[in-house]
């Protein structure tokens, strides 16, 4: 296969999947990783993709946001492992904030029946999982609900988070890296996430490794704002070490 043919196929895969990574492409096309990097560099120069850590995303997709059903089905096994690892970070008693996100919602579903916690969330799916939990005092943050994510945003949500101080926040992000920080496609959701970070004494980020290196339109913090990252084993040793050098502990489930 000639380079232009391979690059055209790489572009198709990026548009279909929303992202491509160097190592997988090298295996698919049976070429070296360096060859794929040159292909991505050529596509980036042409304005067809944007290079991110370990791969590329289609140009113009920094604001791409999958709907709730798609996010629930993506990296399901990894998200389940992350959620169960996060159980160890729950306080014995006290208060937690659960961000809106599919992995955080899995944590909510996994909370033991004997848990006695005060839980605050602006995520409707997360609240629904906890509404009948016998030991949870549930506080649902209000505001305008974004249809795509079922998360409350805007002034009501921001004001409510400004009035609390929780023990732990379990945070979600669409993308994270030491360079770009914590990002999500929507500015309104980013503002609420920023307020939730400020409302907690400890911040635990729950994010599968595919989100590492991804960059989205709205930035809501630095990776150094996170005390602990819980991710999966897809995050390499080198990347984990680099994140820990920045002051964030890393657990790979």
Rosetta blueprint (number, residue, H / E / L):
1 X L
2 X L
3 X H
4 X H
5 X H
6 X H
7 X H
8 X H
9 X H
10 X H
11 X H
12 X H
13 X H
14 X H
15 X H
16 X H
17 X H
18 X L
19 X L
20 X E
21 X E
22 X H
23 X H
24 X H
25 X H
26 X H
27 X H
28 X H
29 X H
30 X L
31 X L
32 X L
33 X H
34 X H
35 X H
36 X H
37 X H
38 X H
39 X H
40 X H
41 X H
42 X H
43 X H
44 X H
45 X H
46 X L
47 X L
48 X L
49 X E
50 X E
51 X E
52 X E
53 X L
54 X L
55 X E
56 X E
57 X E
58 X E
59 X L
60 X L
61 X L
62 X L
63 X L
64 X L
65 X L
66 X L
67 X L
68 X H
69 X H
70 X H
71 X H
72 X H
73 X H
74 X L
75 X L
76 X H
77 X H
78 X H
79 X H
80 X H
81 X H
82 X H
83 X H
84 X H
85 X H
86 X H
87 X H
88 X H
89 X H
90 X L
91 X L
92 X L
93 X L
94 X E
95 X E
96 X E
97 X E
98 X E
99 X L
100 X L
101 X L
102 X H
103 X H
104 X H
105 X H
106 X H
107 X H
108 X H
109 X H
110 X H
111 X L
112 X L
113 X L
114 X L
115 X L
116 X L
117 X E
118 X E
119 X E
120 X E
121 X E
122 X L
123 X E
124 X H
125 X H
126 X H
127 X H
128 X H
129 X H
130 X H
131 X L
132 X L
133 X L
134 X L
135 X L
136 X E
137 X E
138 X E
139 X E
140 X E
141 X L
142 X L
143 X L
144 X E
145 X E
146 X E
147 X L
148 X L
149 X L
150 X L
151 X E
152 X E
153 X E
154 X L
155 X H
156 X H
157 X H
158 X H
159 X H
160 X H
161 X H
162 X L
163 X L
164 X L
165 X L
166 X E
167 X E
168 X E
169 X E
170 X E
171 X E
172 X L
173 X L
174 X L
175 X E
176 X E
177 X E
178 X L
179 X L
180 X L
181 X E
182 X E
183 X E
184 X E
185 X L
186 X L
187 X H
188 X H
189 X H
190 X H
191 X H
192 X H
193 X H
194 X H
195 X H
196 X H
197 X H
198 X H
199 X L
200 X E
201 X E
202 X E
203 X E
204 X E
205 X E
206 X E
207 X L
208 X L
209 X H
210 X H
211 X H
212 X E
213 X L
214 X L
215 X L
216 X L
217 X L
218 X E
219 X E
220 X E
221 X E
222 X L
223 X H
224 X H
225 X H
226 X L
227 X L
228 X E
229 X E
230 X E
231 X E
232 X L
233 X L
234 X L
235 X L
236 X L
237 X H
238 X H
239 X H
240 X H
241 X H
242 X H
243 X H
244 X H
245 X H
246 X L
247 X L
248 X L
249 X E
250 X E
251 X E
252 X E
253 X L
